[in-house]
């Protein structure tokens, strides 16, 4: 199901809701534009202050699913990101990000949080405009991305004990400075997982 269908300007449809609403957002021609507040993030370091204040537009999803969004971002500072997120609680979630690295490149970054967050950088991107995907089969999850809209590249697979119903959606973050803008041209969530988490098929 294409969840952005029926959304316009500042009107949401199809059960979408803001877990935390950003200071600026709107739909234009079926695409979502988000400007997150500075110093907002989802991250829980093993030792240190947790951050759980990024903006997240989401819907409840039960059982196995495959969620896909096409994300484009203007990334200003380290950690700025446009992301696809699955969330059960403040300390139980996972996100797949198009993110600005500490050295300035744009990378695919994944974070899985079980009380505390890990942080794994994947491949570098020539531009911040891929499709990103999270798929669930029971309590096993897979993450993939595509730069051409046809071939999916493997990011990671992991087990995460989550309830049957979780929140799934898109979020934008700006952990340190302002100026980030994220654009999501679609958000589709279909029942069932992909067949092969490694190949992405």
C-alpha positions, -999 to +999 in steps of 0.1 A: +000+000+000+013+035-009+007+054+023+014+088+010-016+086-014-042+109-001-018+131+019-016+168+010+001+198+025-004+193+062-031+166+060-023+130+068-041+099+055-040+060+058-034+060+095-002+079+094+006+099+125+036+118+139+053+102+169+071+135+172+062+163+148+090+183+133+090+221+132+084+221+094+068+195+071+045+193+042+033+171+013+037+184-022+027+163-053+026+131-032+061+136-016+069+145+020+094+172+028+107+173+064+130+198+082+141+183+115+150+204+145+187+206+153+200+183+181+174+156+174+182+119+170+173+083+178+203+068+195+210+051+229+248+049+235+260+020+258+272+046+282+259+082+278+227+101+274+201+085+252+184+106+225+148+098+215+135+130+200+138+127+162+106+132+142+089+100+130+059+096+107+046+061+111+017+036+111+011+004+131+019-028+113+012-063+124+031-094+114+056-098+086+060-069+062+082-052+036+085-014+038+102+007+011+108+044+008+127+065-017+147+090+003+166+121-008+183+143+016+202+176+020+227+166+047+245+194+064+262+180+095+276+147+108+247+124+116+221+142+095+199+115+080+167+105+062+157+071+075+133+042+075+124+030+110+107+001+128+100+008+164+084-010+194+096+011+223+122+039+230+148+012+237+137-013+211+139-002+174+160-003+142+167+023+115+182+023+081+196+057+072+210+078+043+235+097+065+264+121+066+295+104+079+320+119+103+344+126+073+317+142+052+307+114+028+272+101+024+267+065+035+241+038+042+240+035+080+221+010+101+214+011+138+198-017+159+188-009+195+182-035+221+185-013+252+216+003+237+223+011+201+249-004+178+261+016+148+272+001+114+283+020+083+277+003+050+288+015+015+293+051+004+268+067-020+276+091-048+244+110-040+219+109-012+189+095-031+185+058-028+156+035-021+158+019+013+139-012+026+133-031+058+116-065+057+104-087+086+099-124+089+090-133+125+117-117+146+143-117+119+147-085+099+166-076+068+178-043+054+186-034+018+191-004-004+189+003-042+205+031-062+188+022-095+153+011-082+158-024-096+187-042-078+187-044-040+220-045-021+223-063+012+230-042+043+224-066+072+201-091+087+195-095+125+172-110+151+152-086+173+125-098+197+096-074+189+059-076+195+036-086+166+026-050+162+052-023+156+054+012+143+069+015+108+077+048+091+101+075+080+121+099+101+146+127+097+173+136+122+199+163+128+220+154+159+243+184+160+234+213+137+204+226+119+198+229+081+191+192+072+161+186+049+147+151+040+125+143+011+105+110+009+088+105-025+069+073-014+063+049+015+049+015+007+043-013+032+032-047+020+024-079+040+051-106+039+089-106+038+112-109+008+122-145+001+160-142+004+174-116+029+209-120+015+202-115-022+174-091-016+150-111-040 
